[in-house]
Amino acid sequence: MTSLNELYDDQGQSPWLDNLRRDWLQDGTLAGLVAKGIRGVTSNPTIFAKAISGQDTYDAQFGALIGTTSVEDAYWDLVVDDILDALGILRPVYDASGGSDGFVSVEVAPSLAHDTAGTTAAARGLHERIDRPNVLVKIPATPECVPSIRTMISEGRSINVTLIFSLTRYAEVMEAYLSGLEALAASGTEDLSAVASVASFFISRVDTEVDKRIEAAVAAGADQGLLELRGRAAVAQARLAYEQFTTTFSGPRWEALAAKGARVQRPLWASTSTKNPAYPDLAYVDTLIGPDTVNTMPDGTVADFLDHGTVARTVDTGVAEARSAIDRLAAAGIDMEDVAGVLETEGVASFAASFDDLMSTLEAKATALAAH
């Protein structure tokens, strides 16, 4: 029994791994982490860029593909093969949990983040190409993509909503999920239990941005006491998000869907490695533990939690203090909605840059292979 097992068994939180590499699929590393209690895997364009450009395990397959397909199509072949292998490793978890865990996430192309129709078509295409019940297709929570989330849920497709940074957008995401389920039920689907979804609320990046604004405000003459809120905004906002979650997934509207087998859309805490070395390494893990949640951690954070994590319910403690912290920030002119807008723009741009850089690397590799 590891601390990862205890997270799930004692507190109802599912620990997932925020990384995917082909060598880990081949050498038993991922299977070993699953044996220690990891219950899902998330990936994104940055993760695949690091994996594909950083090791030679993809070279043979890429070389074989590039003679008959484009570089971008070859990339998707590499990604889909890794996702399929990971889905196989996690399938026993999916089966044993009755379909509530054991998921692997794959993201639509980052260039589609502001394209409703394109995102909808790409998400549908990935679901049809990777025809496994435990795949989650990731769609960003941009204004343009929230309608795509609703459409996919209404078609009975499981979705990981990513890049959520604000309470307002989180409410829109939950509404898209609920109204999507209602549309699915209205279309004649009597059992909604095959549809799963998580809402990925990003954590550490919030503190990175808010801390900069706190220091700027104090430098401009704000009360020095504001400095005590450094490193606290992200967890405070996440605890308020969990409060939103428990309110939304209760009451008559939700009960009508639950009676048809619907599953709650679990909050997933993402970006939970500590970016500021002055903060504890588990600052965004130990503080957000509670029922019906997921924490997806990079492998270093998983190792830290296995070594010295504390398993205790914390996600719904200090809610009044959390609200007070957000109110104090607002009073000092630090608008969390504006913070979210900046972070969403940066997040979309970061994934797009990773994708573009990888395409350039693969183009160069394809040219070198053609010269031989």
ABEGO torsion letter per residue (X at the ends): XBAAAAAAAAAGBBBBBBBBBAAAAAAGAAAAAAAAGBABBBBBAAAAAAAAAABAAAAAAAAAAAAABBAAAAAAAAAAAAAAAAAAAAAAAAAAAGGABGBBBBBBBAAAAABAAAAAAAAAAAAAABBBAABBBBBBABAAAAAAAAAAAAAGBBBBBBGBABAAAAAAAAAAAAAAAAAAAAAGBABAAABBBBBBBBAAAAAAAAAAAAAAAAAAGBBAAAAAABGAAAAAAAAAAAAAAAAABBEAAAAAAAAAGBBBBBBBBBGABBABAABBAAAAAAAABEBGBBBBBBAAAAAAAAAABBBBBAAABGAAAAAAAAAAAAAAGBBAAAAAAAAAAAAAAAAAAAAAAAAAAAAAAAAAAAAX
